[in-house]
Amino acid sequence: MTSRRAEPVNDLYDGLDFPRTQTALAALRFAKRVEHPAVFNHNMRTYLSGRFAGEQDGVLPGRDDEALFLGCVLHDVGLSAEGDGDQTFIVGGADLAARFLTELGLGDDTVETAWDAGALHLRFEIARRKRPEVALVTTGAGYELGIHPRHPLPDGYPGAPR
């Protein structure tokens, strides 16, 4: 299980419960630096929605919450100038996320999970066949984009629609 120490992130989402490991914070800062604020905020809400949906289904905690967070916070980096290339934004973003995590020294399993999460986040029929962290990025993004009929977050939950 990852640490949830209350390490401040320049008041960025300080009151929200998400992994505060060095890796998670590095990914959060990277995404915040390269992404448009609306995309970054979407990614954070994707995490909250995906994690909540996983908790409701009994999938998380118990699996790797940090891997879910990394997949969520990095799943749209392909929409940034740094991720803009000659591929679709989902593949370019997955490649950028994988390069970033590899440069941090993360293992192949974590890098592959983040790559799958980014590349498959618009393909639920495929993502749901992967590990739960990948499927939950897709689930969270689906709720966030209004694809699912009812948002899973209860009133008053951080990130819930108002």
Summary of the structure (lengths in Angstrom):
residues: 162
radius of gyration: 14.2
end to end distance: 30.9
largest distance: 41.5
contacts: 532
relative contact order: 0.16
helix: 56%
strand: 0%
